[in-house]
Amino acid sequence: MSDQANANASANAGARPVTEVAVGVLVQPDGRYLLAQRPEGKPYAGYWEFPGGKLEQGETVEAALARELHEELGVDVTACHRWHTLEHDYPHAYVRLYFCKVTQWTGEPHGREGQAFVWQSLPATVEPLLPATIPVLEWLAAE
């Protein structure tokens, strides 16, 4: 991409509202991580991603993550830390994703919204992957 194209992309992204999203990278002691499939009716339905959701007004990343993982998977986060932040420009939204590594939780994950989920080892075997999921797998591989 040329410098001018980069400048135009940055200017366009800056003009769009930023949707802030807390994302949980649930990692088991053996290194397996959880991916969830986006349900029908949502953008990118059928794509695999790390679970999470939008921050509500005045909510911290950690509070949003705990709420979303409880709503989506029925688990209660007991240990997590912010890991990486990534911005991605999707056709439907410009998002700022706060990836948190979740290392402890209570409850067995289950799809409370009817979504499928799988525990994976590197490399991921499910597809298609949501575009912003791919860098996270690279970060996991680099550790």
C-alpha positions in Angstrom: 0.0 0.0 0.0 1.4 3.4 -0.9 2.0 6.1 1.7 -1.0 8.1 0.3 -3.3 5.0 0.5 -2.2 4.5 4.1 -2.9 8.1 4.9 -6.4 7.8 3.3 -7.2 4.6 5.2 -6.2 6.2 8.4 -8.2 9.3 7.7 -11.3 7.2 6.8 -10.9 5.0 9.9 -10.6 8.2 12.0 -13.9 9.5 10.7 -15.8 6.3 11.7 -16.9 5.7 15.2 -14.7 3.2 17.1 -16.5 0.2 18.7 -14.5 -0.9 21.7 -14.6 -4.7 22.3 -13.3 -6.9 25.1 -12.1 -10.3 23.9 -11.2 -13.3 25.9 -8.5 -15.7 24.9 -9.3 -18.6 27.2 -6.1 -20.7 27.6 -6.0 -24.1 29.3 -2.8 -25.2 31.1 -2.0 -27.5 28.2 -2.1 -24.5 25.8 -5.4 -25.2 24.1 -7.5 -22.1 23.5 -11.2 -21.6 22.9 -12.7 -20.4 19.7 -16.5 -19.7 19.2 -18.5 -19.6 16.0 -20.4 -16.4 15.2 -24.2 -17.2 15.2 -26.6 -16.5 12.4 -27.9 -13.0 12.2 -24.6 -11.4 13.1 -22.0 -10.0 10.7 -19.6 -12.8 9.6 -22.0 -15.5 10.8 -20.2 -18.9 10.8 -16.8 -17.4 11.2 -14.7 -18.5 14.2 -13.4 -16.0 16.7 -12.3 -15.5 20.3 -15.4 -14.8 22.4 -16.2 -11.3 23.8 -18.3 -8.3 23.1 -18.8 -4.5 23.2 -18.0 -2.4 26.2 -21.0 -0.7 27.6 -20.9 3.0 28.7 -18.6 3.4 31.7 -17.6 -0.2 31.7 -13.9 -1.3 32.1 -12.4 -3.9 29.7 -12.2 -6.4 32.5 -15.8 -5.9 33.6 -17.1 -6.1 30.0 -15.1 -9.3 29.5 -16.4 -10.9 32.6 -20.0 -10.0 31.7 -19.7 -11.2 28.1 -18.1 -14.5 28.9 -20.8 -15.1 31.5 -23.5 -14.2 29.0 -22.0 -16.2 26.1 -20.4 -19.2 27.7 -21.7 -19.4 31.3 -18.2 -19.0 32.8 -17.0 -16.7 35.5 -13.5 -15.2 35.0 -11.3 -15.5 38.0 -7.9 -14.6 36.5 -7.1 -12.6 33.4 -4.8 -9.8 32.1 -4.8 -7.5 29.2 -2.6 -8.9 26.6 -2.7 -7.0 23.2 -4.8 -4.3 21.6 -5.6 -4.4 17.9 -7.7 -2.1 15.7 -9.4 -3.6 12.7 -11.5 -1.9 10.0 -14.4 -4.3 9.0 -17.0 -3.2 6.4 -19.7 -3.0 9.2 -17.6 -1.4 12.0 -14.2 0.0 13.0 -13.2 -1.9 16.1 -10.7 -1.6 18.9 -10.2 -5.1 20.3 -8.8 -5.5 23.8 -7.5 -9.1 23.9 -7.3 -10.4 27.5 -5.6 -13.7 28.2 -7.9 -15.6 30.6 -6.1 -18.3 32.5 -8.6 -19.2 35.2 -12.4 -19.4 35.3 -15.2 -21.3 37.0 -17.8 -23.2 35.2 -17.7 -25.4 32.1 -18.1 -23.3 28.9 -21.3 -23.9 27.0 -22.9 -22.0 24.1 -25.6 -20.0 25.9 -26.5 -18.2 22.7 -26.6 -21.4 20.6 -23.1 -20.8 19.2 -20.7 -23.6 18.6 -17.3 -23.6 20.3 -14.1 -25.7 20.1 -10.9 -26.1 22.1 -8.0 -25.8 19.6 -4.3 -26.3 19.6 -2.0 -24.5 17.2 -2.5 -24.4 14.3 -6.2 -23.8 14.2 -8.2 -26.4 12.3 -11.5 -24.6 12.1 -12.4 -22.2 9.3 -13.2 -19.6 8.2 -11.4 -17.5 10.9 -12.6 -13.9 11.5 -9.8 -11.7 10.1 -8.9 -10.1 13.5 -8.5 -13.6 14.9 -5.5 -14.4 12.8 -2.9 -12.1 14.5 -3.9 -13.6 17.9 -3.0 -17.0 16.7 0.4 -15.7 15.6 0.9 -14.1 19.1 0.1 -17.4 20.7 2.5 -19.2 18.4 5.3 -16.7 19.2 5.1 -17.4 23.0 
